[in-house]
Amino acid sequence: MRVGWAIVGGIALGAALWWWSTRDEREHARIERERQAAAEAEAARPVLYRWRDGNGVLQITEQPPHGKNAGRKYRRVEREPYDGIEVHGDRDAGLPEATGQ
């Protein structure tokens, strides 16, 4: 009977040591999953790309520069405003009326 308990205790101790020794790997895997989920969420946001072509003309497109314009510097522009920012196109800006002088 003591041998059986010794085997069960050895198995439990081995499992506990395995769990303890792999905790860093599990933590790194969790951090990597969170980083990947954040990157996927950022990639899923609708954006526009703002760049200038070879003639200096401003281009705003749904795709980054490609083809003959590949390699040009561009800037990502969010299509949707961030939370807390209100955008109203029909609202008066509160500027004084222009006089026809």
PyMOL commands that set and color helices and strands:
alter all, ss='L'
color gray80, all
select helices_A, chain A and resi 2-21+23-44+67-69
alter helices_A, ss='H'
color red, helices_A
select strands_A, chain A and resi 47-52+58-61+75-78
alter strands_A, ss='S'
color yellow, strands_A
deselect
rebuild
show_as cartoon
